[in-house]
Amino acid sequence: MAEKLVYIHPDAKVASEVKIDPFTTIHENVEIGENTWIGSSVTIMPGTRIGKNCKIFPGSVIGAIPQDLKFAGEITTAEIGDNTIVREFVTINRGTKVLGKTVIGKNNLLMAYVHIAHDCVIGDNCILANGVTLAGHIVIDDFAIVGGLSAVHQFVHIGSHVMISGGSLIRKDVPPFVKAAREPLAYVGINSVGLRRRGFSNEKIAEIQEIYRTIFVKGHNSSRALEIIEAEMKPSPERDEILLFIRNSSRGIMKGYGKGE
């Protein structure tokens, strides 16, 4: 009887062992990987790609067209990687012709009422807490955590291993390995607890901390701070990731603690 309460378009590709609860609608041009669960009252729109072992909770809408007046009906996708959990009433829009897709990587947790707009790219192992709202064209790197009810401006880049306080207004890029809080959003230290949990050594954490002291605490402007870091600190993957992130920042990075925007 429950199967009669589910609509699956004949052209949708639904793998074996996918469980779909009543009152859910799956449109054409949709692909769903093995062992994924789709809860009740979920709507999965054309262009959606969902990986294996995902959980989509009731009320979510995945792959709806962008809330962008420039969208002209182009064929694009919304892609969700394996082992990702999408909680109640999450909305994920598909891409526009600019990128062609919205991408959520593997092993992510999107808590209830998260909104992810068109052309966003989220890495792996990220957590977006309840009510986080992403405007279009945002990039979030691996292992980032964004606190509940935070709003992220379009084109912002959030680095890997970042922890952002709940209720934040994120208007500038947030470089990797840091904690960010206050209003305007500012550097409040490195994410040492998260880094330890992920296997970073005390020596590596101290190296990252010294890099950010040079950038945010010692009074240098960004260009001068990067020159000092490059000249005085040995190359390492973490050092180079920070340098590359800041040099490639199109919006500019958030400021140091207490310095305002």
C-alpha positions as a Markdown table, in Angstrom:
| # | Residue | x | y | z |
|---|---|---|---|---|
| 1 | Met | 0.0 | 0.0 | 0.0 |
| 2 | Ala | 2.8 | 2.4 | 0.9 |
| 3 | Glu | 4.3 | 2.0 | -2.6 |
| 4 | Lys | 1.2 | 3.6 | -4.1 |
| 5 | Leu | 1.8 | 6.7 | -2.0 |
| 6 | Val | 5.2 | 7.3 | -3.6 |
| 7 | Tyr | 5.7 | 8.8 | -7.1 |
| 8 | Ile | 8.9 | 7.8 | -9.0 |
| 9 | His | 9.2 | 9.1 | -12.6 |
| 10 | Pro | 9.9 | 6.2 | -15.0 |
| 11 | Asp | 13.2 | 7.8 | -16.1 |
| 12 | Ala | 14.6 | 8.2 | -12.6 |
| 13 | Lys | 17.5 | 5.8 | -11.8 |
| 14 | Val | 17.0 | 4.4 | -8.2 |
| 15 | Ala | 19.5 | 1.8 | -7.2 |
| 16 | Ser | 18.7 | -1.4 | -5.3 |
| 17 | Glu | 18.1 | -1.3 | -1.6 |
| 18 | Val | 16.9 | 2.3 | -1.6 |
| 19 | Lys | 14.0 | 2.8 | 0.8 |
| 20 | Ile | 11.5 | 5.5 | 0.0 |
| 21 | Asp | 8.8 | 6.5 | 2.5 |
| 22 | Pro | 5.3 | 7.5 | 1.6 |
| 23 | Phe | 4.3 | 10.9 | 0.1 |
| 24 | Thr | 7.6 | 11.4 | -1.6 |
| 25 | Thr | 8.0 | 12.5 | -5.2 |
| 26 | Ile | 11.0 | 11.7 | -7.4 |
| 27 | His | 11.1 | 13.5 | -10.7 |
| 28 | Glu | 12.9 | 12.6 | -14.0 |
| 29 | Asn | 16.7 | 12.9 | -14.5 |
| 30 | Val | 17.3 | 11.8 | -10.9 |
| 31 | Glu | 19.9 | 9.3 | -9.7 |
| 32 | Ile | 19.9 | 7.7 | -6.2 |
| 33 | Gly | 22.7 | 5.4 | -5.0 |
| 34 | Glu | 22.4 | 2.1 | -3.1 |
| 35 | Asn | 21.2 | 1.9 | 0.5 |
| 36 | Thr | 20.0 | 5.5 | 0.6 |
| 37 | Trp | 16.9 | 6.3 | 2.7 |
| 38 | Ile | 14.4 | 8.9 | 1.5 |
| 39 | Gly | 12.0 | 10.0 | 4.2 |
| 40 | Ser | 8.4 | 10.9 | 3.8 |
| 41 | Ser | 7.2 | 14.1 | 2.1 |
| 42 | Val | 10.5 | 14.7 | 0.3 |
| 43 | Thr | 10.6 | 16.2 | -3.1 |
| 44 | Ile | 13.6 | 15.4 | -5.4 |
| 45 | Met | 13.6 | 17.5 | -8.5 |
| 46 | Pro | 15.2 | 17.0 | -11.9 |
| 47 | Gly | 19.0 | 17.1 | -12.0 |
| 48 | Thr | 19.5 | 15.6 | -8.5 |
| 49 | Arg | 22.3 | 13.1 | -7.9 |
| 50 | Ile | 22.3 | 11.4 | -4.5 |
| 51 | Gly | 25.1 | 9.0 | -3.6 |
| 52 | Lys | 25.2 | 5.8 | -1.6 |
| 53 | Asn | 24.2 | 5.4 | 2.1 |
| 54 | Cys | 22.6 | 8.8 | 2.4 |
| 55 | Lys | 19.7 | 9.8 | 4.6 |
| 56 | Ile | 17.2 | 12.4 | 3.4 |
| 57 | Phe | 14.8 | 13.4 | 6.2 |
| 58 | Pro | 11.2 | 14.4 | 5.8 |
| 59 | Gly | 10.2 | 17.7 | 4.2 |
| 60 | Ser | 13.5 | 18.3 | 2.3 |
| 61 | Val | 13.4 | 19.6 | -1.3 |
| 62 | Ile | 16.5 | 18.7 | -3.3 |
| 63 | Gly | 17.4 | 20.0 | -6.7 |
| 64 | Ala | 14.8 | 22.8 | -7.1 |
| 65 | Ile | 15.6 | 25.5 | -9.6 |
| 66 | Pro | 17.8 | 28.4 | -8.4 |
| 67 | Gln | 16.3 | 31.4 | -6.8 |
| 68 | Asp | 18.2 | 33.5 | -9.3 |
| 69 | Leu | 16.4 | 35.7 | -11.8 |
| 70 | Lys | 19.2 | 35.1 | -14.3 |
| 71 | Phe | 18.4 | 31.4 | -14.4 |
| 72 | Ala | 17.0 | 30.6 | -17.9 |
| 73 | Gly | 16.1 | 26.9 | -17.5 |
| 74 | Glu | 19.5 | 25.5 | -18.3 |
| 75 | Ile | 20.1 | 21.8 | -17.5 |
| 76 | Thr | 22.2 | 21.6 | -14.3 |
| 77 | Thr | 22.5 | 19.4 | -11.3 |
| 78 | Ala | 22.5 | 19.2 | -7.5 |
| 79 | Glu | 24.9 | 16.5 | -6.3 |
| 80 | Ile | 25.1 | 14.9 | -2.9 |
| 81 | Gly | 28.0 | 12.6 | -2.0 |
| 82 | Asp | 28.0 | 9.2 | -0.2 |
| 83 | Asn | 27.1 | 8.9 | 3.5 |
| 84 | Thr | 25.7 | 12.4 | 3.8 |
| 85 | Ile | 22.8 | 13.2 | 6.2 |
| 86 | Val | 20.2 | 15.8 | 5.1 |
| 87 | Arg | 17.9 | 16.6 | 8.0 |
| 88 | Glu | 14.3 | 17.9 | 8.0 |
| 89 | Phe | 13.3 | 20.7 | 5.6 |
| 90 | Val | 16.7 | 21.3 | 4.1 |
| 91 | Thr | 16.5 | 23.0 | 0.6 |
| 92 | Ile | 19.3 | 22.5 | -1.9 |
| 93 | Asn | 19.0 | 24.3 | -5.3 |
| 94 | Arg | 20.7 | 23.1 | -8.4 |
| 95 | Gly | 23.3 | 25.1 | -10.3 |
| 96 | Thr | 23.2 | 27.7 | -13.0 |
| 97 | Lys | 25.1 | 28.0 | -16.2 |
| 98 | Val | 27.9 | 29.7 | -14.2 |
| 99 | Leu | 29.1 | 26.4 | -12.6 |
| 100 | Gly | 26.5 | 24.0 | -13.8 |
| 101 | Lys | 26.1 | 22.3 | -10.5 |
| 102 | Thr | 25.7 | 22.6 | -6.8 |
| 103 | Val | 27.9 | 20.0 | -5.0 |
| 104 | Ile | 27.8 | 18.6 | -1.5 |
| 105 | Gly | 30.6 | 16.1 | -0.8 |
| 106 | Lys | 30.8 | 13.0 | 1.3 |
| 107 | Asn | 30.1 | 12.4 | 5.0 |
| 108 | Asn | 28.4 | 15.7 | 5.6 |
| 109 | Leu | 25.7 | 16.6 | 8.1 |
| 110 | Leu | 23.2 | 19.3 | 7.0 |
| 111 | Met | 21.0 | 19.9 | 10.0 |
| 112 | Ala | 17.3 | 21.0 | 9.9 |
| 113 | Tyr | 16.3 | 24.0 | 7.8 |
| 114 | Val | 19.7 | 24.5 | 6.1 |
| 115 | His | 19.5 | 26.2 | 2.7 |
| 116 | Ile | 22.1 | 25.8 | 0.1 |
| 117 | Ala | 21.7 | 28.0 | -2.9 |
| 118 | His | 22.9 | 27.5 | -6.5 |
| 119 | Asp | 26.5 | 26.8 | -7.5 |
| 120 | Cys | 27.7 | 26.2 | -4.0 |
| 121 | Val | 30.5 | 23.6 | -3.5 |
| 122 | Ile | 30.9 | 21.9 | -0.1 |
| 123 | Gly | 33.7 | 19.5 | 0.6 |
| 124 | Asp | 33.7 | 16.4 | 2.7 |
| 125 | Asn | 33.1 | 15.9 | 6.5 |
| 126 | Cys | 31.4 | 19.3 | 7.0 |
| 127 | Ile | 28.7 | 20.2 | 9.5 |
| 128 | Leu | 26.2 | 22.9 | 8.8 |
| 129 | Ala | 24.1 | 23.4 | 11.9 |
| 130 | Asn | 20.4 | 24.2 | 12.1 |
| 131 | Gly | 19.2 | 27.1 | 10.0 |
| 132 | Val | 22.5 | 27.9 | 8.2 |
| 133 | Thr | 21.8 | 29.8 | 5.0 |
| 134 | Leu | 24.3 | 29.8 | 2.1 |
| 135 | Ala | 23.8 | 32.3 | -0.8 |
| 136 | Gly | 25.0 | 31.4 | -4.2 |
| 137 | His | 28.6 | 30.5 | -5.3 |
| 138 | Ile | 29.9 | 29.7 | -1.8 |
| 139 | Val | 32.8 | 27.3 | -1.3 |
| 140 | Ile | 33.3 | 25.4 | 2.0 |
| 141 | Asp | 36.3 | 23.2 | 2.3 |
| 142 | Asp | 36.7 | 19.9 | 4.1 |
| 143 | Phe | 36.0 | 19.5 | 7.9 |
| 144 | Ala | 34.4 | 23.0 | 8.3 |
| 145 | Ile | 31.7 | 23.5 | 10.9 |
| 146 | Val | 29.3 | 26.4 | 10.6 |
| 147 | Gly | 27.2 | 27.2 | 13.7 |
| 148 | Gly | 23.4 | 27.4 | 13.6 |
| 149 | Leu | 21.5 | 30.4 | 12.2 |
| 150 | Ser | 24.6 | 31.7 | 10.4 |
| 151 | Ala | 24.2 | 33.5 | 7.1 |
| 152 | Val | 26.9 | 33.4 | 4.4 |
| 153 | His | 27.3 | 36.1 | 1.7 |
| 154 | Gln | 27.5 | 35.0 | -1.9 |
| 155 | Phe | 31.0 | 34.1 | -3.2 |
| 156 | Val | 32.5 | 33.6 | 0.3 |
| 157 | His | 35.1 | 31.0 | 0.7 |
| 158 | Ile | 35.4 | 29.1 | 4.0 |
| 159 | Gly | 38.6 | 27.2 | 4.6 |
| 160 | Ser | 39.2 | 23.6 | 5.9 |
| 161 | His | 39.0 | 22.8 | 9.6 |
| 162 | Val | 37.2 | 26.1 | 10.4 |
| 163 | Met | 34.8 | 26.5 | 13.3 |
| 164 | Ile | 32.4 | 29.4 | 13.0 |
| 165 | Ser | 30.2 | 30.6 | 15.9 |
| 166 | Gly | 26.4 | 30.3 | 15.7 |
| 167 | Gly | 24.5 | 33.3 | 14.5 |
| 168 | Ser | 27.4 | 34.7 | 12.5 |
| 169 | Leu | 27.1 | 37.0 | 9.5 |
| 170 | Ile | 29.9 | 35.8 | 7.2 |
| 171 | Arg | 30.7 | 38.5 | 4.7 |
| 172 | Lys | 34.4 | 37.8 | 4.2 |
| 173 | Asp | 36.5 | 34.7 | 3.5 |
| 174 | Val | 37.5 | 32.6 | 6.5 |
| 175 | Pro | 41.0 | 31.1 | 6.1 |
| 176 | Pro | 41.7 | 27.4 | 7.1 |
| 177 | Phe | 42.2 | 26.1 | 10.6 |
| 178 | Val | 40.7 | 29.0 | 12.6 |
| 179 | Lys | 37.8 | 29.8 | 14.9 |
| 180 | Ala | 35.7 | 32.8 | 13.9 |
| 181 | Ala | 33.1 | 34.7 | 16.0 |
| 182 | Arg | 31.8 | 38.1 | 17.1 |
| 183 | Glu | 30.2 | 40.8 | 14.9 |
| 184 | Pro | 31.8 | 41.8 | 12.6 |
| 185 | Leu | 33.2 | 38.3 | 12.2 |
| 186 | Ala | 36.7 | 38.1 | 13.4 |
| 187 | Tyr | 39.6 | 35.7 | 14.1 |
| 188 | Val | 39.4 | 34.4 | 17.7 |
| 189 | Gly | 42.1 | 31.8 | 17.6 |
| 190 | Ile | 42.9 | 28.5 | 15.8 |
| 191 | Asn | 40.6 | 25.5 | 16.0 |
| 192 | Ser | 43.0 | 23.6 | 18.2 |
| 193 | Val | 40.3 | 21.2 | 19.6 |
| 194 | Gly | 39.1 | 20.2 | 16.1 |
| 195 | Leu | 42.7 | 19.8 | 14.8 |
| 196 | Arg | 43.6 | 17.5 | 17.7 |
| 197 | Arg | 40.6 | 15.4 | 17.1 |
| 198 | Arg | 41.7 | 15.0 | 13.5 |
| 199 | Gly | 45.2 | 13.9 | 14.4 |
| 200 | Phe | 47.2 | 17.1 | 14.1 |
| 201 | Ser | 50.3 | 17.0 | 16.4 |
| 202 | Asn | 51.0 | 19.7 | 19.0 |
| 203 | Glu | 54.0 | 20.8 | 16.9 |
| 204 | Lys | 51.8 | 21.3 | 13.9 |
| 205 | Ile | 49.2 | 23.2 | 15.9 |
| 206 | Ala | 51.9 | 25.5 | 17.2 |
| 207 | Glu | 53.1 | 26.1 | 13.7 |
| 208 | Ile | 49.6 | 27.1 | 12.5 |
| 209 | Gln | 49.2 | 29.3 | 15.6 |
| 210 | Glu | 52.4 | 31.2 | 14.9 |
| 211 | Ile | 51.3 | 31.7 | 11.3 |
| 212 | Tyr | 48.1 | 33.3 | 12.4 |
| 213 | Arg | 49.8 | 35.4 | 15.0 |
| 214 | Thr | 51.8 | 37.0 | 12.2 |
| 215 | Ile | 48.6 | 37.5 | 10.1 |
| 216 | Phe | 46.2 | 38.7 | 12.7 |
| 217 | Val | 47.9 | 39.7 | 15.9 |
| 218 | Lys | 51.2 | 41.4 | 15.2 |
| 219 | Gly | 49.9 | 44.4 | 13.4 |
| 220 | His | 51.0 | 43.7 | 9.8 |
| 221 | Asn | 48.8 | 44.2 | 6.8 |
| 222 | Ser | 48.1 | 41.0 | 4.9 |
| 223 | Ser | 50.7 | 41.5 | 2.2 |
| 224 | Arg | 53.5 | 42.1 | 4.7 |
| 225 | Ala | 52.4 | 39.2 | 6.9 |
| 226 | Leu | 52.5 | 36.8 | 4.0 |
| 227 | Glu | 56.0 | 38.0 | 3.0 |
| 228 | Ile | 57.2 | 37.4 | 6.6 |
| 229 | Ile | 55.7 | 34.0 | 6.7 |
| 230 | Glu | 57.2 | 32.9 | 3.4 |
| 231 | Ala | 60.6 | 34.3 | 4.3 |
| 232 | Glu | 60.9 | 33.1 | 7.9 |
| 233 | Met | 58.8 | 29.9 | 8.2 |
| 234 | Lys | 59.6 | 26.6 | 6.6 |
| 235 | Pro | 57.3 | 25.3 | 3.8 |
| 236 | Ser | 54.7 | 22.8 | 4.9 |
| 237 | Pro | 51.3 | 21.7 | 3.5 |
| 238 | Glu | 49.5 | 23.8 | 6.2 |
| 239 | Arg | 51.6 | 26.9 | 5.7 |
| 240 | Asp | 51.2 | 26.7 | 1.9 |
| 241 | Glu | 47.5 | 26.1 | 2.2 |
| 242 | Ile | 47.1 | 29.3 | 4.3 |
| 243 | Leu | 49.2 | 31.4 | 1.9 |
| 244 | Leu | 47.4 | 30.2 | -1.2 |
| 245 | Phe | 44.0 | 30.7 | 0.4 |
| 246 | Ile | 44.7 | 34.3 | 1.4 |
| 247 | Arg | 46.4 | 35.2 | -1.9 |
| 248 | Asn | 43.4 | 33.8 | -3.9 |
| 249 | Ser | 40.8 | 35.5 | -1.8 |
| 250 | Ser | 38.5 | 37.5 | -4.0 |
| 251 | Arg | 36.5 | 39.1 | -1.2 |
| 252 | Gly | 39.3 | 39.5 | 1.3 |
| 253 | Ile | 39.7 | 37.7 | 4.6 |
| 254 | Met | 38.0 | 38.5 | 7.9 |
| 255 | Lys | 40.0 | 40.8 | 10.2 |
| 256 | Gly | 41.8 | 40.0 | 13.4 |
| 257 | Tyr | 40.1 | 40.1 | 16.8 |
| 258 | Gly | 38.8 | 43.5 | 17.8 |
| 259 | Lys | 39.8 | 45.2 | 14.5 |
| 260 | Gly | 36.3 | 45.4 | 13.0 |
| 261 | Glu | 35.5 | 44.9 | 9.4 |
